[in-house]
Amino acid sequence: MKFTILTCLIIFTVSVNAADKRIYSTDAIGNRQYDKPSYTITDNGRIYETDTIGNRRYDKQSYRIEGNKIVPTDSIGNRQYDKPNFEIK
């Protein structure tokens, strides 16, 4: 019974993390910069800053993809109109 529950939890954990895409900072050669923040894009279009381990930093600025624009949001997901948004080309 414990093995079945453990197996289900592992499968669930792997499937949840598989939907997220990571963006890493790189240098001119293409090496990852582990001392700089990376970003996680979820399947619903939210962009979170992550630390070097991969934990989301909810206390930092987050973004949301809306069409061809990236708009800043607060930790709850409400759009922040006083901050600039970016356009995807």
C-alpha positions in Angstrom: 0.0 0.0 0.0 2.8 2.4 0.9 4.6 1.6 -2.3 1.5 2.3 -4.4 1.0 5.7 -2.7 4.7 6.6 -3.1 4.5 5.6 -6.8 1.4 7.7 -7.4 3.0 10.7 -5.7 6.2 10.4 -7.8 4.2 10.2 -11.0 2.1 13.2 -10.0 5.2 15.2 -9.1 6.9 14.4 -12.4 3.8 15.2 -14.4 3.3 18.6 -12.7 6.9 19.7 -13.3 6.9 18.5 -16.9 4.4 21.2 -17.9 6.7 24.0 -16.8 9.4 25.4 -19.1 12.6 27.0 -17.7 14.5 29.9 -19.1 18.1 30.2 -18.0 20.5 33.2 -18.2 23.5 32.4 -20.4 26.8 34.1 -21.3 28.0 34.9 -24.8 29.3 31.3 -25.3 26.1 29.7 -24.2 27.0 28.5 -20.7 24.4 28.7 -18.0 24.8 31.4 -15.4 23.9 29.6 -12.2 24.5 32.7 -10.1 21.8 34.6 -12.0 18.0 34.1 -11.7 16.2 31.8 -14.1 12.5 31.9 -15.0 9.7 29.3 -15.1 6.9 29.6 -17.6 3.8 27.7 -16.5 1.3 26.2 -19.0 -1.3 29.0 -18.2 1.2 31.7 -19.3 2.5 32.9 -15.9 6.2 33.7 -15.6 7.9 33.4 -12.3 11.5 34.1 -11.2 13.2 31.0 -9.8 16.2 30.5 -7.6 19.2 28.3 -8.4 17.4 25.2 -6.9 14.3 25.7 -8.9 11.9 27.1 -6.3 9.6 29.9 -7.5 10.3 33.3 -6.0 6.8 34.7 -5.2 8.2 37.8 -3.6 9.8 38.9 -6.9 8.1 40.4 -9.9 6.0 38.0 -11.9 4.6 38.3 -15.4 1.8 36.9 -17.6 1.6 36.3 -21.3 -1.4 37.9 -23.0 -1.4 37.5 -26.7 1.8 39.0 -28.0 2.5 41.0 -24.8 4.1 40.2 -21.5 2.5 42.2 -18.7 3.7 42.5 -15.1 1.5 41.0 -12.4 1.5 40.9 -8.6 1.9 37.7 -6.6 -1.9 37.0 -6.9 -1.9 37.5 -10.7 -3.5 40.9 -10.9 -2.1 43.1 -13.7 0.0 46.1 -12.6 -0.8 49.0 -14.8 1.9 51.3 -13.3 4.8 49.1 -14.7 5.8 48.8 -18.3 4.8 45.8 -20.4 6.8 44.1 -23.1 5.9 43.0 -26.7 6.9 39.7 -28.2 8.2 39.9 -31.7 
